Amino acid sequence: MTTANQANTHMLTATATRRHRGFIQQTMVLLTLVLLAIFFSFMRQSFFSWENISQLLLASVVTAVQAIGLSFVIATGGIDLTPGMGMAATSVIGAILMTSLGMPIWVGVLGCVLAGALLGLINGTLVAYVKMQPMIATLAMMMVCWGTGLVLAGGITISLRAVSGYNAIAMGEAFLPGLKNAVVILVVLACIAGLLMNKTVVGRYALAIGSNKEATRISGINTPRWEVLAYVICGCFTGISGVIMSSRLSSANPTMGQGYEMYAIAAAVIGGTSLRGGRASVFGAVIGAVTIQTIFNGLTVMGVQDQWQKVVLGTVVLLAVFVDIMRRGGKEE
């Protein structure tokens, strides 16, 4: 058997193993979410009210969108710390297009997404071609995004209330009373991303790179090109999160994204994405984001202070990473 055939066989075997383990992980996370919801509903009956559930889902959207994008990057064995401040910077760019330049809404939305794609392209190039460590490259770009947003916005919040119809992108209720459009957008994005991850070469190559980069390269795949594409996809989702957040707030604040990347990474990890690469789940990322918000929401309803909520979330993430390490026995698949 040739080296290339051996590499392809390894990829197919690893893919089957990942899918089986991913299914088990997602089932566990979903069961945990159900148990949390039942627990909090017993503690406070108001938890299961439609008003609370709809607000919980709305609050989960931005983290879920960013976690979906991050799943593609983490699948390759990389990391991206720019979604938080990237969201702020892209929303400022979109806001300037719609306010200062008087462009229509669709131009502002497209501007956000393209700015995010450019951010991803830069991140991917630094990692795949310049060979910088992903954490260092994206940390530096996070600071660039922060400064760019502040410079473009002049250090102030840009109001979008005068942009007719923009608030309805996230806060409208076009499909069901009480169900915000942002939640529907998340469902559509998750379906598209799920197809990319599971049914196309984009996801297959991303997972293969994370599982065994050298074997993937030997099999004839241009690994740097696909790594860059993973970062571009993540950047696009960062831009979309900028649209959703600025629409929800009817404003673009150059500092509004602080810390969001940590929640997004946590959501992806809780949902079964391995920080070692080679395994990722779009569905799991969404469930992870909803789980995080359920923890926050439930603890808030119970009157637990914010600082203790963060302690609980940090503990949950540590447990998720520990379970992943134990499952893989400290070895690469």
N, C-alpha and C positions, 0 to 999 in steps of 0.2 A: 504494500500500500504506500502510495506517495505521501510526502509530507503534507501537501495541500489536502489530500483526501482524509488524512488523519485529523487535520485541523477542522475540516468540515464535519467529520464524525463527532469530534469533541463538541463543536458548537451545537449540533442537533441534540446530543445527549444532555448537555448543560441546559438547553432550552426546555426540554421535557421535565428535567428536575426542578428548574425554576418555577415552571407553571404549577407543578404539584405542590411545592412548598408555598408558593404565593397564594394558592387557593386556601390552604390551611391557615395561613397568616391572616388573610382577609376575613375568613370566617370567624377567627378568634377576635379580631378587632370589631367586627360587626356585632358579635355577641356581647363584647365588653360595652359597646355603645348602648345596646338595648338594656343591659343591666344597670348602667349608669342612669339612664333615663327613668327606669323603674324606681331606683333608689331615690333620686331627687324628687320624683313625683310623690313618693311616700313622705318625704320630709316636708315638702310644700306642694299642696294640691295645685297651686297656680302654675307650677312648672309645665304641666301638660295642657295649658290653655292655648288656643289657636294663636292668640296674640303673642304669647311668649315663644311658641315654636317658630312662628314666622319671623320674629325678630332674631331668634337664634340662627336660623338658616341664613338670613340676610347678613348677620355679623360674620358668618363663616365663609362668605363668598370670596372676598379678597385673598384670604389665606389659602383657600382651596385652589383658586386660579393660579396663584404663585407656586403652590406645592405641585400642581400638575406640570407646570413648566420645569420646575426643578427636578422632577422625576426623570426627565430625559437626560439631564446633565449628570445626576447622581448615578444613573444607570451605566454611564461610561466610566464610572470611578472618579469623576470630578466633583466639584462643588462650586456653587455660585452664591456670593454674598451680596450681590447687587439688587435683588428684587425689591427690597424695601426702599432704598434711596433712589433706585431706578424708577420705581413707581412715582415718586415725588417729582423727579426731573421730567419724566415723560408727560405727566399731567400738566406741568407748567408749560411745556412746549405746546401741548394741545390747547391750553387756555390762551396763550399768546396768539396762536393762529386764529382763534375764534373771537377774541376781544380786540387786541391791538391791531390785528390785520383784517378783522372783519370777515374772515372766511366762514363758510357754512359749517354746520356741525359735522358732516361726514368728512370734511377735510381735517378738522381738529382730531376726530377719532383716528383717522388714517395716520395723521402726524404722530400721535401717541404710539401707535403700533410700529410704525417705521422707525421711530426713535428707539424703541425697545429692541427692534431687530438689529439696528446698528450697534447698540450696546452689546448685544449678544455676539455679533460678528467680531467686535473688538476683543471681547473676553475669550472667545473661541480661538482667535488667531494667536493671542498671547499664550494660551495654554497649549494648543496643538502644534503651532509652527515655531513660536519663539521658545517653547519648552519651559515656560514659567510654571511654578507651582500654582495650581488652581486657587488655593486659598489666598496666596499673596497677590496674584493678578487681580482677582475679583475684589479683594479688600481694597486695593489701590483704586480700582474703578468705582467702588462704592463711594470713596471719598471724592472722586472726580464728579460723580453724579450729584453728590451733596452740594459741592461747590457750584456746579453748573446750574442747578436749580435755584440756588440763592442768588447767583449773578443775574440770571435771566428774569427772575421775579423781582429783583431789586430788594430782596430780603423781606418782602411782604406777601400776604395772601392775596391771590387774584380771585376776585369774585366772578362767578359764572351765572349769577341769578338773572342777569340781563339776557343771557343766551336762551331764547325761547325753545323749550322742548328738551334741553340737555338733561335736566334733572330727571326726566321721565325715563331715560335710558336705564337707570338703575332702580329708581323709585316708583316708576309707573306700575300699574296692576292690569296689564292687558289680557291676562289669561285667567286669573282667578282672584276674587276679592281677598285682600290680605297677603297674597303671594306676590312679592316684588319681582319685577322684570330681571333684576340681577340674579335671582335664583334660577330663573329659566335660562338665562345666558350661561350660567355655570353648567347646567345640565347639557346644553348643546355643546359647549366647549369640551366637557368631559367625554362626550360621545365621540367627537372628532379626534381628541387626543388618544382615546382608547383604541380607535381604529389605527391611528398612526403607530401606536406602541405595539399592538398585537397582530396587525394584519399587513404591515408594510415593512420594507427593508429598513426604514428609518429606525423603528423600534428594535427590529431584529439585530441590526448592526450595532446599535447603541448598547444593547444588552451583551452582545458578543464581545465588544471592546472591553466592557467592564468585567466580564467573566475571565477573559484571557486575551489581552491586547496583542501579544506576540503571535499567538495562534491565528488570530483574526487577520493580522497583517500578512502572515505567511500564506493564508488562503487566497490572497490576491486583492483584499479589500483596502481601499485607500483610507486608512483609519483617521488621519488628520482631518480629511474633508468631512467625514461623518461626525467627528467630535465637534467641529465648528458648527455644523448644522444643528447639533443638539443644543449648543449654547444660543444659537439664533432662535430656535423654537422657544427656549426659556425666555429670551429677551422679548419675543412677541407677546408671551403671556404676561410678562412684566408690564408691557405697554398697555395691554388690555386691563390689567388690574388698576393701572393709572386712570383709565377711562371710567371704570366702575366706581372707584373711590372718589374721584373729582365730581362725578355725576351725583353720587350719593350725598356729598357734602355741599354741592353747588359752589365749589371753590377748589382752587389748586394751591396747596401750601407746600413750599419747598422743603419743609422738615417733617411732613406728615407720615413719612415711611419708616421712621426710626424703629428698629426692632422687628419689623414685619418679616424680614428674611429668616429670623430665628424661629418664628412661629411656623413659617412655611416649611423649613427644614424639619422641624419637629413633627409637623403633620405628615410629611412624606415618610419619615422614619416610623412613626406610629402605625402608618398604613401599610408597612411591610417593605418599603424600599430600603435596600441595604446600603449603608454608607461605604461599603467596600466595592460597590458596583456589581453589575451582573444580575441584579434583580430589582424590578420596579413595578409599581402598579398605579395606574391612573385612578381606578376605583378606590384603591386603598388610600391614596392621597386625599381624595374628597372625604372619605369616611374619617380619616385622621384629623382633617380640619374641623369637621363637625364634632368629633370627639373632644378636641381641645376647647371649642366654644361651648360644648355641653358642660365640661368641667367648670369653665369660667362662669357660665350662666347659672349652673346649679349652686355653686359655692356662693355666688352673689345673692341668689334668692335666699340662701340659708344665712346670709349675713356675715360670711367669712371675709376678712380684710384682704385687700388686693395683694399685699406682699406675701400672704400665706397662699394665695392662689398660684402665684408664680413658683413657690416652693413645691406645691403639689404637681404642677405641670413639669417642672424640672425633674422631679422624681419619676414621673410617668415616662418621660423621654429616656432617662437612664435605664429604666426597666426594659423599654423597647429595644434599646441598643444591646443590653445584656442578653436578652432572649435571642437576638440575631447572632451574637457571638457564640452562644451555647449551641444554637442550632447548627452552625457551620463548623463547630469544633475547633475554631481558631485557624481554619484552613480555607483556602480559596476553593471554590467549586470547580 
